[in-house]
Amino acid sequence: MGCAVLLCFAASCAFTQVTAKEDGKGSYFEVKAEKPAATFESLTSNAEKTGKTFTDKTKKVHDLYRSKSGKLFYVRTSKAGTLYRCYIKIS
């Protein structure tokens, strides 16, 4: 059984990938992989603007969009400046 656990662990580690850069001396160092930032257009391109608004708890008014699957969302900006789709649940 111990061999089977070790084999599963080895198999899961076999597909790990790290992004690295060369330091100029022939050695490499790990760097954080950067994902492309989402844009407002990329978040709303496959959605339909509803013409309605949503007011959050800070009294900021956002335009509402309907995704292709019919879910309502607005685009929110985090403190770090990252854009997100924020889905709303109507109760």
C-alpha positions as CSV (number, residue, x, y, z in Angstrom):
1,M,0.0,0.0,0.0
2,G,2.9,2.4,0.8
3,C,4.2,1.9,-2.7
4,A,0.8,2.8,-4.2
5,V,0.7,6.0,-2.2
6,L,4.2,6.9,-3.3
7,L,3.4,6.2,-6.9
8,C,0.3,8.4,-6.7
9,F,2.3,11.2,-5.1
10,A,5.1,10.9,-7.8
11,A,2.5,11.0,-10.6
12,S,0.9,14.1,-9.2
13,C,4.2,15.9,-9.0
14,A,5.2,14.9,-12.5
15,F,3.0,17.5,-14.1
16,T,3.9,20.5,-11.9
17,Q,5.2,23.4,-14.0
18,V,7.1,26.5,-12.7
19,T,7.8,29.7,-14.6
20,A,11.5,30.6,-14.5
21,K,13.9,33.2,-15.9
22,E,17.7,33.0,-16.5
23,D,19.9,35.2,-14.3
24,G,22.6,35.8,-16.9
25,K,25.0,33.4,-15.3
26,G,23.4,30.3,-16.6
27,S,21.2,29.6,-13.6
28,Y,17.5,29.9,-13.3
29,F,15.2,31.3,-10.7
30,E,11.4,30.9,-10.2
31,V,9.2,33.9,-11.0
32,K,5.5,34.3,-10.3
33,A,3.5,33.5,-13.5
34,E,1.3,36.5,-14.5
35,K,-2.1,36.0,-15.8
36,P,-3.4,38.5,-18.3
37,A,-5.6,41.1,-16.6
38,A,-9.3,41.0,-17.3
39,T,-10.6,44.1,-19.1
40,F,-14.1,45.5,-18.8
41,E,-14.7,44.6,-22.4
42,S,-13.6,41.0,-21.9
43,L,-15.9,40.6,-18.9
44,T,-19.0,42.1,-20.7
45,S,-18.4,41.0,-24.3
46,N,-20.6,37.9,-24.1
47,A,-23.2,39.6,-22.0
48,E,-26.3,41.7,-22.6
49,K,-26.7,45.0,-20.8
50,T,-30.1,44.9,-19.0
51,G,-30.6,48.7,-18.7
52,K,-31.1,48.2,-14.9
53,T,-28.7,49.1,-12.1
54,F,-27.6,47.6,-8.9
55,T,-26.6,49.7,-5.8
56,D,-24.1,48.0,-3.5
57,K,-23.7,48.5,0.2
58,T,-21.4,51.5,-0.3
59,K,-24.1,53.2,-2.4
60,K,-22.2,52.8,-5.6
61,V,-24.4,52.3,-8.6
62,H,-23.4,49.6,-11.2
63,D,-24.9,48.7,-14.5
64,L,-26.4,45.2,-14.6
65,Y,-25.6,42.6,-17.3
66,R,-27.2,39.2,-18.1
67,S,-24.8,36.4,-19.0
68,K,-25.5,33.9,-21.8
69,S,-26.7,31.5,-19.1
70,G,-29.2,34.1,-17.8
71,K,-27.4,35.1,-14.6
72,L,-27.3,38.7,-13.5
73,F,-24.0,40.3,-12.7
74,Y,-22.2,43.6,-12.4
75,V,-18.5,44.4,-12.9
76,R,-16.7,45.2,-9.7
77,T,-13.2,46.6,-9.1
78,S,-11.2,45.2,-6.1
79,K,-9.0,47.4,-3.9
80,A,-6.0,46.1,-5.9
81,G,-7.6,47.3,-9.2
82,T,-8.6,43.8,-10.5
83,L,-11.9,43.6,-12.3
84,Y,-14.4,40.8,-11.4
85,R,-17.8,39.7,-12.4
86,C,-20.0,39.9,-9.3
87,Y,-23.1,37.7,-9.7
88,I,-26.2,38.6,-7.8
89,K,-28.8,36.3,-6.3
90,I,-32.3,37.7,-6.2
91,S,-34.2,36.7,-3.1
